[in-house]
Amino acid sequence: MVDHKRVARIMRSIGLEGVRLRRRHRTTLANPATAKAPDLIGHDFTAAAVNRKRS
């Protein structure tokens, strides 16, 4: 069994560094008070029955 301090000391003497894992930072936060973009195309996703689409 080897202590982590011993491993750190040996790695430091050899010149090795461990990988530092960083958390991902969320850069864009949606503001719920802002207006949603209008549906300019006018998609209609209603269906009369299952697997049927009105044309």
Secondary structure, 3 states (H helix, E strand, C coil): CCCHHHHHHHHHHHCCCCCCCCCCCCCCCCCCCCCCCCCCCCCCCCCCCCCCCCC
